[in-house]
């Protein structure tokens, strides 16, 4: 298994543009998480899904952020319009429960977003 | 509410020296604690969890409920231990949901 796959790996865009980040979780995993990593705040959970259903989106900064999971093998995180303060590394992670070890998340390589 | 605190943003030691990365938590229930590590140019990955009580790459961590701590220790640091380390907490009842600390960047000098 290639693990969690994220695209793009790097994105540079201008303020006001729409950004779409994509994630393919590990096959069979029933949880999917979107995290944002910055130097100042570390790893912040934005939203997570269980069986494609959003469970907790309280970490989504504001209405400019939205996430979808149309099926078990794909999720998107969209920022519209983007702002410079959105510059960060966005991680997608997946996990499996029950049966799998509780709390073990498998992370993708991240999408580094720079908004100019 | 639950909270994970890693008081040191940066930590530097010399090769062969002992290292301790601090983690404190606040949670009224029975948490599960984890350490995740991110080596340069690699994915964030699980290092160890308290329920396993295992030693991984020479690292150990003991859950101290009295002090609400889960410090990560290694008696003799190696250069390849240089990485970002995150302490994380799970409430157990919310499967898979982890609360992360802000991380500690460990640098081991030769």
Contacts between the chains, C-beta under 8 A, distances in Angstrom:
chain1	res1	chain2	res2	distance
A	3	B	43	7.3
A	31	B	95	7.4
A	31	B	96	4.2
A	33	B	96	7.5
A	35	B	100	7.9
A	41	B	102	6.8
A	42	B	86	7.2
A	42	B	100	6.2
A	42	B	101	6.6
A	42	B	102	3.4
A	42	B	103	4.9
A	43	B	44	8.0
A	43	B	86	6.2
A	43	B	100	4.2
A	43	B	102	7.8
A	43	B	103	7.0
A	44	B	100	8.0
A	45	B	97	7.6
A	45	B	98	7.7
A	45	B	99	7.7
A	45	B	100	7.7
A	48	B	96	7.4
A	48	B	97	6.5
A	50	B	96	7.7
A	56	B	97	7.2
A	91	B	44	6.8
A	93	B	44	7.8
A	95	B	96	4.4
A	97	B	95	4.2
A	97	B	96	5.5
A	98	B	95	7.1
A	101	B	49	7.4
A	102	B	32	6.4
A	102	B	90	6.2
A	102	B	92	6.8
A	102	B	95	5.7
A	102	B	96	7.0
A	103	B	32	5.7
A	103	B	34	5.6
A	103	B	49	6.7
A	103	B	88	7.2
A	103	B	90	4.1
A	103	B	96	6.6
A	103	B	98	5.7
A	104	B	34	7.9
A	104	B	46	5.1
A	104	B	49	7.6
A	105	B	36	7.8
A	105	B	44	7.9
A	105	B	46	7.4
A	105	B	96	7.1
A	105	B	98	6.3
A	106	B	45	8.0
A	107	B	43	4.8
A	107	B	44	4.3
A	107	B	45	6.9
A	108	B	43	6.9
A	109	B	43	5.6
A	110	B	43	7.8
